Amino acid sequence: MQANNSSIKQKPRELTFLESARRVQIIETAIEVIADIGYPNASFAKIAQRAKLSSTGIISYHFSSKAELTREVVAEVMRVAEGHVRPRVNAFTTHSDRLRAFIEANLELTVLYPNHLPALAQIYSDSREGGDALRSVATQMQGIMAFQAERMREAQRLGEFREFDAQLMVTVIRSAIDTVVLRKIREPELDVAACARELVAIFDLATRKR
């Protein structure tokens, strides 16, 4: 009996070294462009121009749509952010120290990777009113924030934090961090470390059990 070719799953072709390098270049440039001019304005043409590519067809060869490229941008930003933030947070045992480390590590990313968090903030801002592809970004971010809210509730159950709306607190913390991240674009000389100290002090007072 002859096998039905349509039922056989084709193994994805492995990318060559040059193809992989080109994908990385496009993703990194897309991050830079989104951070600079916002998600709605970050067209393939703008990205190709910034990357000094001969045509947008080079981007289309690797990414079938802006939505696909956006998903890869978010994945890369999240990979970098998690790789920097998680070890910093996990180095501490108390929830107050972990909250401090979370705020400091996020704002350190603004210095180490000046375009990553601004790009994510721009995408997330548009994702709440965007199409299906962008809504998936919002859903992903909401899942992360839900996890963080549960960690807040754990701190409350242990008596480390006072009683408050954990979901609201996490949302306010994220908004405060994003405000500094986006402000850094407008004010390159902004002292991010000083902002981090202020946010740590504010949210220590906001969460501390009196």
Secondary structure, DSSP 8 states (H G I E B T S, - for coil): ----GGGS--------HHHHHHHHHHHHHHHHHHHHH-TTT--HHHHHHHHT-S-THHHHHH-SSHHHHHHHHHHHHHHHHHHHHHHHHHT--SHHHHHHHHHHHHHHHHHHSTTHHHHHHHHHHHHTTS-HHHHHHHHHHHHHHHHHHHHHHHHHHTTSB-S--HHHHHHHHHHHHHHHHHHHHH-TT--HHHHHHHHHHHHHHHHB--
